[in-house]
Amino acid sequence: MPRGPALVTNTSFFKVQIKRRGSSPNDIKKKLRKASVSVSKELDLLAIQVSKKMARIIDANRRRKGSHTSTNAGLAGYFRTGQGIVVTRSGRNITARIGNINELNALFPYWKVINKGGKPPKPNLGYFGRFQRPIAGSAGTQIWHGGLQGGSPWANKFLIKPQKPIPAMNYIGKTKAWLNVYWKSNIKTKILGKLKR
Amino acid sequence: MSYFRTARNLEISTIKYLKDQIDENWSGVTTIISFTQAYSNTIKLPVVCIRLMDQNTDRLEIGSTTWNHRYNIVIDVFAKSDPQRIDLTDFILETIKDSWVYNTYSHASGTNAEIVATPDGRIMVTAIIENGRVDIGETVESKDRFRQSLIFTVRKDV
């Protein structure tokens, strides 16, 4: 029986594991071999759907709706374009990973804070646009560290260290919860159908 | 009378149940609903923040017009130490493994001074989505230092 999605507690990727019980080992091997290509395709598609779903959740929860929503920039764009999706096959296990931690840390150092909320450990670069310069707080409580001059694209970026906690978006948790439902109501039946053929 | 809708009833019922259980078995733990409130200087650790995250909905069965709602609850445990974080989370997990009472909340039209709870079924956990220590960086703010995040899916019995 297809089991899963087996979700790991490490919030960086989803793991979908397929096991079949009941038939003789030879029957299982034959059926799996026959179905492996179409099941793999189904899981490839699922990985893309999950990644896009995550992007939609980020877009829907953004405080500052801007050009990032329509272009493929920023954290949502990373997931929308399917960057970081890796599907690996090892024996009868097919693992689909969404999001590469090293890439996320390098490109979007704020991805963890946005997900779980809280106060960021260090100032991060924030883009404020030409006419949206952040306003400094009173002496001693400055919440931004000035613009990085030198022309576009740095002129409107500021190092920001918010004094208030960033609300938790929980985009990974929301996607996992959605996947749980989507797996049971849709994908599981499709894969079972392919294995029964 | 004005009645709250299911999602709101479910959130309040869950918070009330967990707050009662925590208050009964722990001392000095503050249960709150607002995430920002957890970072307030006036609230001391440990803090348990419970809220409804979102919901997933599909048909109950093929051909049915009944919705099958699943509600995702998120609990953030802000503890004073690692052992406390582990113990509190474990306690919450044990507490939610059985079902709890779903109340329909209502108040007189025009005033919400008195909210009345009427038992109307039970709430059950159907899946644990996440349960892990929150890691948002190396030099984390003191309230985030020993923080655990627990996300689980519940449904109201049909």
Boltz contact constraints between the chains, C-beta under 6 A:
constraints:
  - contact:
      token1: [A, 9]
      token2: [B, 131]
      max_distance: 6.0
  - contact:
      token1: [A, 9]
      token2: [B, 132]
      max_distance: 6.0
  - contact:
      token1: [A, 112]
      token2: [B, 136]
      max_distance: 6.0
  - contact:
      token1: [A, 113]
      token2: [B, 136]
      max_distance: 6.0
  - contact:
      token1: [A, 116]
      token2: [B, 134]
      max_distance: 6.0
  - contact:
      token1: [A, 116]
      token2: [B, 136]
      max_distance: 6.0
  - contact:
      token1: [A, 116]
      token2: [B, 149]
      max_distance: 6.0
  - contact:
      token1: [A, 117]
      token2: [B, 35]
      max_distance: 6.0
  - contact:
      token1: [A, 118]
      token2: [B, 136]
      max_distance: 6.0
  - contact:
      token1: [A, 118]
      token2: [B, 144]
      max_distance: 6.0
  - contact:
      token1: [A, 119]
      token2: [B, 141]
      max_distance: 6.0
  - contact:
      token1: [A, 121]
      token2: [B, 137]
      max_distance: 6.0
  - contact:
      token1: [A, 121]
      token2: [B, 138]
      max_distance: 6.0
  - contact:
      token1: [A, 121]
      token2: [B, 139]
      max_distance: 6.0
  - contact:
      token1: [A, 121]
      token2: [B, 140]
      max_distance: 6.0
  - contact:
      token1: [A, 165]
      token2: [B, 36]
      max_distance: 6.0
  - contact:
      token1: [A, 165]
      token2: [B, 39]
      max_distance: 6.0
  - contact:
      token1: [A, 167]
      token2: [B, 35]
      max_distance: 6.0
  - contact:
      token1: [A, 168]
      token2: [B, 35]
      max_distance: 6.0
  - contact:
      token1: [A, 170]
      token2: [B, 53]
      max_distance: 6.0
  - contact:
      token1: [A, 173]
      token2: [B, 129]
      max_distance: 6.0
  - contact:
      token1: [A, 173]
      token2: [B, 130]
      max_distance: 6.0
  - contact:
      token1: [A, 173]
      token2: [B, 151]
      max_distance: 6.0
  - contact:
      token1: [A, 174]
      token2: [B, 54]
      max_distance: 6.0
  - contact:
      token1: [A, 176]
      token2: [B, 129]
      max_distance: 6.0
  - contact:
      token1: [A, 177]
      token2: [B, 56]
      max_distance: 6.0
  - contact:
      token1: [A, 177]
      token2: [B, 72]
      max_distance: 6.0
  - contact:
      token1: [A, 177]
      token2: [B, 129]
      max_distance: 6.0
  - contact:
      token1: [A, 177]
      token2: [B, 153]
      max_distance: 6.0
  - contact:
      token1: [A, 178]
      token2: [B, 56]
      max_distance: 6.0
  - contact:
      token1: [A, 180]
      token2: [B, 127]
      max_distance: 6.0
  - contact:
      token1: [A, 181]
      token2: [B, 56]
      max_distance: 6.0
  - contact:
      token1: [A, 185]
      token2: [B, 58]
      max_distance: 6.0
